[in-house]
Amino acid sequence: MDLNFLKPSPSLGLVNLVVEIPAGSRNKYEYFSEAGTMALDRVLHSSVRYPFDYGFIPNTLAEDGAPLDAMVIMEEPTFAGCLITARPIGLLDMHDSGAYDGKLLCVPVADPRQKDITSIRQIAPNQLEDVAEFFRTYKSLEGRVVEIDGWRDHDCVEQLLQDCIEAHRKNIEIL
């Protein structure tokens, strides 16, 4: 699975999201680019489970040195390695061990039941808090200091996405 030629954004307002961890899983998979496959990184040692399918936007580089993280709201979990064209509707601002580690929240374009969801304001506040609490809990149990700075709406996503695309481009040029 070579992701080098996959555009991070197929068109304005959309992203290509590669699922690493299906919703409901305690297994943390990560894309292992050297082998071109998903690999089991670790098993969460707590009772918490991923609330949504979780992955990354390929060919981006976030401030934490990894691709830009993203979650997608799905009725049913998909699988590690699944490619989803998605519409970002918001952003969870957080810092992990002092580094900014924002996470996009998206809806899949392929789900007609979610075609009218365009804003984080359309998601129940308790559902958003469940997501934030998941990250607080699992990261603190791993001994990491995490600060949840809150949710921002879809209008902040495009600049972050472009910054991460540009950072990836510059990183490739250096290599």
NULUM-388247 format. One line per 4 residues: their letters; for each residue z, x, y of N, C-alpha, C. Coordinates in steps of 0.02 Angstrom, whole numbers, always signed. Atoms other than C-alpha are relative to their C-alpha. Last residue first. Layout:
REM residues N
A	Z:X:Y:Z:X:Y:Z:X:Y | ...;
This chain:
REM residues 175
LIEI	+5:-24:+70:+108:+762:+712:-68:+28:-11 | -41:-61:+6:+123:+752:+901:-6:+30:-70 | +35:-54:-34:-21:+628:+913:+37:+66:-7 | +56:-20:+43:+61:+517:+781:-38:+59:+32;
NKRH	-29:-36:+55:+222:+511:+884:-54:+26:-48 | -19:-67:-25:+126:+463:+1040:+28:+43:-56 | +62:-36:-15:+43:+317:+948:+16:+71:+22 | +30:-19:+65:+210:+261:+875:-63:+42:+11;
AEIC	-42:-54:+28:+292:+264:+1047:-28:+24:-67 | +15:-61:-36:+144:+163:+1116:+42:+59:-26 | +67:-20:+20:+163:+29:+982:-18:+67:+34 | -6:-27:+68:+352:+23:+1012:-68:+21:-28;
DQLL	-36:-64:-3:+330:+2:+1200:+3:+34:-68 | +46:-49:-28:+198:-132:+1172:+32:+69:+6 | +53:-14:+49:+315:-229:+1057:-47:+53:+25 | -31:-41:+52:+461:-214:+1179:-53:+19:-52;
QEVC	-12:-66:-28:+351:-277:+1321:+31:+47:-52 | +63:-35:-9:+284:-423:+1217:+11:+71:+27 | +25:-33:+60:+456:-479:+1155:-61:+44:+14 | -19:-71:-1:+545:-518:+1319:-33:+40:-56;
DHDR	+33:-34:-56:+457:-686:+1348:+17:+75:+4 | +65:-30:+18:+507:-746:+1174:-32:+40:+55 | +55:+44:+17:+689:-781:+1221:-65:+40:-9 | +45:+11:-57:+836:-663:+1216:-60:-39:-24;
WGDI	+69:+19:+12:+983:-667:+1096:-39:-6:+65 | +22:+69:-8:+1149:-578:+1113:-74:-8:-13 | +5:+14:-71:+1218:-403:+1143:-27:-70:+14 | +49:+53:-8:+1279:-379:+965:+0:-20:+73;
EVVR	-13:+44:-57:+1367:-212:+956:-56:-50:+5 | +56:+41:-23:+1372:-120:+791:+24:-44:+58 | -21:+38:-59:+1484:+24:+740:-61:-37:+27 | +39:-11:-61:+1444:+80:+565:+26:-44:+56;
GELS	-32:-48:-44:+1570:+96:+424:-38:+15:+64 | +28:-65:+16:+1461:+12:+291:+28:+54:+47 | -24:-18:+67:+1573:-141:+301:-28:+66:-23 | -70:-23:-6:+1540:-142:+489:+29:+19:-68;
KYTR	-1:-67:-29:+1352:-149:+456:+71:+27:+7 | +25:-50:+48:+1364:-294:+335:+2:+70:+29 | -39:-8:+61:+1480:-398:+443:-27:+56:-44 | -68:-25:-16:+1405:-378:+616:+37:+18:-65;
FFEA	+7:-71:-18:+1227:-397:+548:+67:+31:+18 | +23:-38:+58:+1269:-558:+456:-3:+74:+18 | -60:-15:+40:+1369:-621:+606:-19:+39:-63 | -38:-52:-34:+1214:-608:+717:+61:+21:-41;
VDEL	+40:-61:+5:+1112:-707:+591:+38:+58:+32 | -3:-23:+70:+1246:-840:+572:-37:+65:-8 | -64:-34:+7:+1259:-850:+763:+9:+25:-72 | +6:-65:-33:+1074:-890:+772:+64:+40:-7;
QNPA	+43:-40:+43:+1096:-1029:+645:-10:+70:+29 | -41:-23:+56:+1245:-1096:+743:-41:+41:-50 | -44:-56:-18:+1139:-1100:+901:+43:+26:-59 | -70:+21:-8:+1007:-1209:+817:+44:+60:+16;
IQRI	-39:-16:+60:+832:-1140:+845:+73:-18:+13 | +13:+52:+49:+720:-1221:+976:+36:+11:-66 | -40:+60:-19:+795:-1115:+1115:-11:-58:-48 | -66:-7:+32:+726:-961:+1026:+44:-61:+15;
STID	-56:-26:-38:+557:-1020:+1086:+63:+3:-42 | +23:-54:-43:+382:-1057:+1019:+57:+37:+35 | -58:-41:-18:+412:-1178:+876:-26:+61:+37 | -23:+16:-67:+268:-1303:+878:+60:+40:+22;
KQRP	+52:-15:-50:+175:-1230:+729:+22:-13:+72 | -31:-40:-53:+333:-1226:+622:-49:+15:+57 | -62:+33:-23:+290:-1367:+501:+32:+38:+58 | +16:+51:-50:+112:-1297:+489:+62:-37:+27;
DAVP	-41:+59:+13:+178:-1140:+403:-13:-53:+53 | +25:+38:+57:+41:-1006:+399:+40:-63:-16 | +57:+39:-22:+83:-944:+575:-25:-45:-56 | +65:-16:+30:+252:-888:+511:-55:-46:+27;
VCLL	+19:+55:+45:+400:-901:+631:-69:+17:-28 | +68:+26:+2:+479:-748:+710:-5:-63:-43 | -5:+60:+42:+644:-670:+762:-66:-36:+7 | +39:+59:-18:+621:-492:+825:+18:-58:-48;
KGDY	+32:+31:+57:+763:-368:+797:-37:-64:+22 | +20:+69:-8:+827:-246:+926:-39:-26:-60 | +29:+20:+64:+909:-84:+867:-18:-75:+3 | +27:+68:-5:+964:+12:+1022:-38:-16:-64;
AGSD	+72:+4:-13:+1059:+166:+967:-23:-72:+3 | +19:-24:-66:+1248:+185:+985:-73:-4:+17 | -25:-69:-6:+1293:+169:+800:-24:+32:+66 | -27:-22:+64:+1187:+12:+792:+17:+74:+7;
HMDL	-5:-73:+4:+1154:-74:+958:+35:+17:-66 | -59:-31:+29:+1097:-253:+965:-5:+76:+2 | -15:-65:-29:+979:-369:+1056:+64:+26:-33 | -72:-14:+3:+919:-509:+943:+10:+71:+27;
LGIP	-21:-68:+14:+744:-554:+1002:+76:+3:-1 | -59:-27:-32:+649:-715:+1018:+18:+68:-26 | -29:+52:-43:+505:-826:+966:+62:+25:+37 | -69:-15:-22:+391:-696:+886:+24:-55:+49;
RATI	-7:+8:-73:+238:-780:+807:+73:+16:+19 | -55:+39:-26:+199:-720:+631:+0:-1:+76 | +18:+4:-70:+59:-654:+522:+50:-49:+31 | -3:+65:-33:+150:-618:+360:-24:+8:+72;
LCGA	+23:-5:-69:+118:-473:+241:-3:-71:+29 | +41:+56:-24:+223:-479:+82:-18:+10:+74 | +70:-20:-5:+284:-308:+26:-46:-55:+25 | +7:-65:-31:+455:-367:-36:-73:+22:-2;
FTPE	-14:-57:+44:+441:-549:-83:-10:+64:+40 | +62:-28:+26:+436:-723:-3:+18:+57:-47 | +9:-72:-6:+592:-827:+23:-68:+22:-28 | -13:-33:+64:+567:-1015:+41:-8:+75:+10;
EMIV	-31:+52:+42:+575:-1122:+199:+21:+30:-67 | +42:+29:+53:+540:-966:+302:+40:-54:-36 | -31:+61:+25:+609:-902:+468:-48:-32:-50 | +43:+58:-4:+542:-726:+492:+34:-59:-34;
MADL	-20:+51:+49:+644:-573:+534:-48:-58:+9 | +17:+70:-12:+583:-417:+623:+25:-43:-57 | -26:+48:+49:+629:-234:+643:-19:-71:+19 | -34:+57:-31:+521:-117:+747:+19:-51:-53;
PAGD	+43:+53:-27:+474:+37:+644:+43:-58:+28 | +32:+37:+55:+607:+172:+628:-48:-51:+31 | +40:-45:+40:+666:+307:+750:-35:-32:-60 | -42:-28:+53:+810:+204:+822:-39:+46:-47;
EALT	-45:-53:-26:+713:+180:+984:+42:+32:-54 | -54:+25:-43:+576:+83:+893:+45:+59:+20 | -56:-46:+3:+414:+155:+825:+52:-23:+50 | -41:+1:-60:+271:+38:+784:+56:+51:-10;
NPIF	+31:-41:-52:+131:+57:+658:+33:-11:+68 | +29:-66:+16:+194:-82:+546:-32:+33:+62 | +67:+4:-28:+306:-221:+616:-31:+69:-12 | +18:-42:-57:+459:-226:+505:-71:-14:+22;
GYDF	+46:-56:+9:+553:-324:+375:-13:+37:+64 | -12:-53:-48:+675:-466:+346:-48:+57:-14 | +41:-57:+22:+652:-634:+261:+2:+52:+56 | +72:+14:-4:+793:-737:+332:-37:+57:-34;
PYRV	+9:+71:-17:+983:-748:+309:-74:-22:+4 | +46:+6:-56:+1000:-583:+214:-16:-73:+15 | +69:-4:+22:+1151:-597:+102:-46:-9:+60 | +51:+26:-45:+1335:-568:+134:-69:+12:-28;
SSHL	+26:+63:+25:+1455:-547:-13:-54:-28:+46 | -39:+56:-24:+1482:-364:+26:-31:-64:-28 | -62:+5:+38:+1425:-205:-55:+47:-54:+26 | -56:+13:-46:+1246:-220:+4:+63:-12:-40;
VRDL	-23:+68:+9:+1135:-143:-128:+59:-11:+46 | -70:+9:+19:+1042:+14:-78:+13:-74:-12 | -39:-47:-40:+873:+87:-34:+73:-3:-20 | -68:+24:-9:+769:+3:-170:+40:+54:+36;
AMTG	-50:-34:+42:+592:+62:-141:+68:-31:+13 | -68:+18:-18:+437:-27:-76:+47:+35:-48 | -30:+56:+36:+272:+62:-100:+69:-16:+28 | +38:+61:-13:+149:+182:-21:+27:-61:-36;
AESF	+24:+26:+65:+228:+334:-104:-42:-64:+9 | +28:-56:+39:+250:+436:+56:-29:-24:-67 | +69:-14:-19:+270:+274:+156:-32:+56:-41 | +1:-71:+12:+427:+215:+65:-72:+23:+10;
YEYK	+67:-25:+14:+449:+40:+136:+3:+76:-4 | +34:-30:-57:+631:-6:+124:-68:+24:-22 | +60:-39:+14:+724:-122:+7:-26:+30:+64 | +33:-24:-61:+902:-181:+34:-57:+46:-21;
NRSG	+36:-62:+9:+961:-285:-114:-35:+19:+65 | -48:-52:-18:+1088:-418:-63:-32:+69:-10 | -9:-60:+41:+950:-549:-61:+57:+44:+26 | -46:+12:+55:+957:-726:+7:+16:+61:-42;
APIE	-60:+37:-17:+803:-708:+117:+42:-11:-63 | +5:+73:-2:+678:-582:+51:+68:-31:+18 | -55:+32:+35:+697:-399:+100:-7:-76:+5 | -34:-49:+43:+555:-282:+149:+51:-36:-43;
VVLN	-66:+17:+26:+434:-408:+221:+26:+57:-42 | -3:-17:+71:+288:-335:+318:+72:-12:-22 | -67:-16:+23:+261:-422:+485:-3:+14:-75 | +3:-8:+72:+94:-426:+574:+69:+24:-22;
VLGL	-13:-65:+30:+128:-489:+748:-16:-3:-74 | -10:-2:+72:+66:-630:+858:+15:+71:-23 | -50:+49:+21:+77:-673:+1043:+13:-2:-74 | -55:+10:-47:-83:-583:+1090:+47:-55:-25;
SPSP	+22:+30:-63:-189:-548:+937:+62:-12:+43 | +70:+19:+10:-179:-454:+770:-31:-34:+62 | +10:+66:-29:-22:-365:+830:-73:-19:-8 | -66:+32:-10:+46:-216:+734:-7:-72:+24;
KLFN	-19:+9:-70:-132:-178:+676:+70:-31:+4 | -19:+68:-16:-144:-121:+496:+24:-5:+72 | +55:+32:-38:-238:+43:+476:+15:-72:+18 | +22:-38:-59:-89:+150:+427:-53:-34:+42;
LDM	-6:+43:-60:-13:+19:+311:-27:+34:+63 | +8:-42:-59:-66:+100:+147:-2:-45:+61 | +0:+42:-58:+0:+0:+0:+0:+45:+62;
